[in-house]
Amino acid sequence: IILIAVVYTPLSNYLTIKTADPTMVKLAQQAGMSSEGELLFLRTKPLLVTDSQMESDCSSNTAASNADGFIEQGCYIPTTNRIYIRKMPTDLYSLEVSTAAYEMLHPVYISLTNSGDGKALNASIETNYKTTNDANLNQQVANFNKTEPDDIDLELFSLLGTGYSSLTSDLNNYYSPYFSDISNTVAANNQVYQLFQSDVSQLNSLNNSYNQYQSLASKANSNANSAYQYSVDAANNGNAYYDNYNYNIYKQDIAAYNSDVDNINSTADQYNSLLNDYNNLVTEFNGTQPVAQLQTDQSQNPQSQ
């Protein structure tokens, strides 16, 4: 019996890896999982699925689909010991990597709490959550409070481990058996976050430029109207000098206005092009949440004298 037990474990581990989907093995390795973490992950027979499959396969998870249009990136079903990972486009592949680690940590958490270590683990999780004080993390926890109020610590265990590096040593000790380099997972998670942040930063910059050009155009238009009226008044009074002087100012203001309008339209076009890319990225990530476009309907009809 002892001999069988000694032989069975490595043989079982070998067969788990040998028969595993190579795509899943690659995800485990890219996530920085240790041999123990990789085996735990592969034993769940993880599967890449489409959006509709995710909602179907994870229907028992209340967060699989909610009023905000958010679709989970993955889920773990304890009753069947299965992990499902939402298939992402190439630009969001890193999300598959971090999701693999995220979901693998669910059975880890369940095992730890079932072994009687749950109280100390949860205390460590909640301490780290409070000290992290991150807006993005708070938003995710708020969502889980609505959809999985009884599993906040379960989700926080995965959220903290896959997204944050400045954790206390006691919490890191819970992750260490399952990762040879957990920073791979954190980096994959941050790469996706930075992808969104980069677009948001550029959109904000373009929007600021748009508003500045709008202000300049408004000022130039006002100055042009004033100069035009001065020119008309001078002409009516027979003052040719001030008529020409103010009319030249008027033409300069009109030229400045038209230049500002060109900049407005060019900036709006850049903004809307980037916005389209950003909204596509948001749709790929968690559903459609479009942002309003900037308008490009400004036109100039110069007055004549």
Secondary structure, 3 states (H helix, E strand, C coil): CHHHHHHHHHHHHHHHHHCCCHHHHHHHHHCCECHHHHHHHHCCCCEEECHHHHHHHCCCCCCCECCCCCECCEEEECCCCEEEEECCCHHHHHHHHHHHHHHHHHHHHHHHHHHHHHHHHHHHHHHHHHHHCCHHHHHHHHHHHHHCHHHHHHHHHHHHHHHCCCCCHHHHHHHHHHECCCHHHHHHHHHHHHHHHHHHHHHHHHHHHHHHHHHHHHHHHHHHHHHHHHHHHHHHCCCHHHHHHHHHHHHHHHHHHHHHHHHHHHHHHHHHHHHHHHHHHHHHHHCCCCCCCCCCCCCCCCCCC
